[in-house]
Amino acid sequence: MLLHGFAASGAGDWPARRWAAPLAEAGRETFVVHLPGHPDGPAVAAVEDVTTGVLLRRLAAAVPAGEVDVVGYSLGARLAWSLAAEEVLPVRRLVLGGLSGMDPFAALDPAALRAAVRTGAAEDPLTAGIAALIRAGDADSLLRLVEGLGREPFDPAAGVPKVPTLVLAGAADPMTAGIETVAARLPEARLQHVPGDHQGALAGDELRTAVFGFLLG
């Protein structure tokens, strides 16, 4: 299972020629999940439809029953962590890329974010940055998604995955600041830094090579 990031897409984060095709050659079936509010994913009609708990159940229903490897990047990594930690899925191995140790959505004021999306002006850099991402997509759905996820914040101290885990962070990615502390909570984790910033790390060959080595080795 491959989980993409916020305001991204399954096809953009996980191009088939770079991910599904090599995995198929290795005898592995790949499921690229399209998150609600994102390209190829369903629109979001209500905030209650996209709280973390509801999303986790929807993700679990997106793959056949049985043990699965989960690879998530950015928001996808946050969801992948919770899938394994809460044992919503029987996860064999877990890859967490571009994971932030804090929850940006929980820190946002939904009303201020909506205003920033509408006007293009915000009082703080976090609201401004997320508003810019939202304006480029299905704004109503993404606003509901942010509010829904913010109602059940990501807290790495609340529960941790207990499966073999590879944590990957771009060496120039400020979004993964403090990842060493987060990775240290995991009983079976290895942290590896790869070249690039938040987007460059995901697109780089070093990250893909590390993931394949971990899953197929």
C-alpha positions in Angstrom: 0.0 0.0 0.0 1.4 3.4 -1.1 0.0 6.5 0.6 0.7 9.9 -0.9 1.1 13.3 0.8 -1.2 16.2 1.4 -2.3 18.2 -1.7 -0.4 15.6 -3.8 -1.6 12.6 -5.7 -1.0 8.9 -6.0 0.2 9.2 -9.5 2.5 12.2 -8.7 4.1 10.7 -5.5 4.2 7.1 -6.8 4.7 7.1 -10.6 3.9 3.6 -11.8 7.2 3.2 -13.8 9.2 4.0 -10.7 7.2 2.0 -8.1 4.4 -0.4 -9.2 6.4 -1.7 -12.2 9.6 -2.7 -10.4 7.5 -4.1 -7.5 5.5 -6.2 -10.0 8.8 -7.5 -11.4 9.7 -8.6 -7.9 6.4 -10.4 -7.6 4.7 -7.8 -5.4 1.2 -6.4 -6.0 0.9 -2.7 -5.4 -2.1 -0.6 -4.2 -1.9 3.1 -4.6 -4.5 4.8 -2.4 -6.0 8.1 -3.5 -6.9 10.1 -0.4 -10.2 11.9 -0.1 -10.2 15.4 -1.6 -7.2 14.6 -3.8 -6.9 13.7 -7.5 -8.7 10.4 -8.3 -10.0 10.3 -4.7 -13.6 11.0 -3.6 -14.7 14.5 -2.7 -15.3 15.2 1.0 -18.9 16.1 1.8 -18.5 16.5 5.6 -15.8 16.9 8.2 -17.1 13.9 10.0 -16.2 11.7 7.0 -12.5 12.4 7.3 -11.5 12.3 10.9 -8.4 10.2 11.4 -10.4 7.2 12.7 -12.8 7.2 9.8 -9.9 7.5 7.3 -8.0 4.6 8.8 -11.0 2.4 8.5 -11.5 3.5 4.9 -7.8 2.8 4.1 -8.0 -0.7 5.6 -11.0 -1.4 3.4 -9.0 -0.4 0.3 -6.8 -3.4 0.3 -7.5 -7.2 0.3 -7.5 -8.9 3.7 -4.1 -10.2 4.9 -0.7 -9.0 5.8 0.5 -5.9 3.9 3.5 -3.6 3.7 2.7 0.1 4.0 4.7 2.9 2.6 3.6 6.5 3.4 5.0 9.9 2.6 4.3 13.1 4.5 0.6 13.0 5.4 0.7 9.4 4.1 3.4 8.6 6.6 1.2 10.0 9.4 -1.6 7.8 8.4 0.7 4.8 7.9 2.0 5.2 11.4 -1.5 5.1 12.8 -2.6 2.1 10.7 0.2 0.1 12.2 0.2 1.5 15.7 -3.6 1.0 16.1 -3.4 -2.4 14.3 -6.1 -1.4 11.9 -4.2 -3.5 9.3 -1.9 -6.5 9.8 1.2 -4.6 8.8 4.3 -6.6 8.0 6.8 -3.8 7.3 6.3 -0.1 7.5 8.1 2.8 5.7 7.6 6.4 6.9 9.0 9.1 4.6 8.9 12.8 5.1 7.2 12.5 8.5 6.8 15.5 10.7 7.0 15.1 14.5 4.3 17.7 15.0 0.8 17.9 13.6 0.4 21.0 11.5 -3.4 20.5 11.1 -4.0 20.5 14.8 -2.3 23.9 15.1 -4.5 25.6 12.6 -7.6 27.7 13.2 -10.2 26.4 10.6 -11.8 29.8 10.3 -8.5 31.5 9.7 -7.5 28.9 7.2 -10.8 29.3 5.2 -10.3 33.0 5.2 -6.7 32.6 3.9 -7.8 30.3 1.2 -10.5 32.9 0.1 -8.4 36.0 0.4 -4.8 34.8 -0.2 -3.7 36.6 3.0 -2.7 34.9 6.4 -1.3 36.1 9.6 1.2 33.2 10.0 3.4 31.2 7.7 1.8 27.8 8.5 -1.7 29.0 7.6 -0.3 30.7 4.5 1.6 27.7 3.3 -1.3 25.2 3.7 -3.8 27.7 2.2 -1.6 27.9 -0.9 -1.6 24.2 -1.3 -5.4 24.0 -0.8 -6.1 26.7 -3.3 -4.4 24.6 -6.0 -6.8 21.7 -5.6 -10.4 20.9 -4.5 -10.4 23.6 -1.9 -13.7 22.7 -0.1 -12.7 19.1 0.2 -9.2 19.8 1.4 -10.5 22.3 4.0 -12.8 19.7 5.4 -10.0 17.1 5.4 -7.7 19.4 7.3 -10.4 20.1 9.9 -11.3 16.5 10.2 -7.7 15.4 10.7 -7.2 18.2 13.2 -10.0 16.9 15.4 -7.9 13.7 16.2 -4.3 15.0 16.2 -1.3 12.9 15.4 0.6 12.2 18.6 3.6 9.9 18.2 3.8 9.6 22.0 0.3 8.1 22.2 1.1 4.8 20.5 3.8 3.4 18.3 4.0 0.8 15.5 5.7 -2.4 16.8 6.7 -3.7 13.4 10.0 -3.4 11.5 10.1 0.2 10.3 12.2 2.3 8.0 12.1 6.0 8.6 13.3 8.2 5.7 14.0 11.9 5.8 15.4 14.4 3.3 18.7 15.8 4.5 17.4 19.3 3.5 13.8 18.9 4.6 12.8 21.2 7.4 9.4 19.5 7.7 11.2 16.5 9.3 12.9 18.5 12.1 13.0 16.3 15.2 12.6 13.1 13.3 15.4 11.5 15.4 13.2 11.8 18.5 10.2 10.4 16.8 12.2 7.4 15.3 13.7 6.7 18.7 10.2 5.8 20.0 9.9 2.9 17.6 11.2 -0.4 18.9 12.1 -1.8 15.5 13.1 1.2 13.5 16.0 2.4 11.4 16.4 6.0 10.5 18.1 7.0 7.2 18.6 10.4 5.7 18.6 10.8 1.9 19.5 13.8 -0.3 16.9 16.4 -1.0 14.2 18.6 0.5 10.6 17.5 1.1 9.7 16.9 -2.5 13.2 16.2 -3.8 13.8 13.4 -1.3 10.7 11.6 -2.5 11.7 12.0 -6.2 15.2 10.8 -5.6 16.6 7.4 -6.4 18.2 7.0 -3.0 14.8 7.0 -1.2 13.4 4.5 -3.7 16.4 2.2 -3.4 16.2 2.3 0.4 12.5 1.4 0.3 13.0 -1.5 -2.2 15.9 -2.8 -0.2 13.9 -2.8 3.0 10.7 -4.4 1.5 12.3 -6.9 -0.8 15.6 -7.7 0.9 
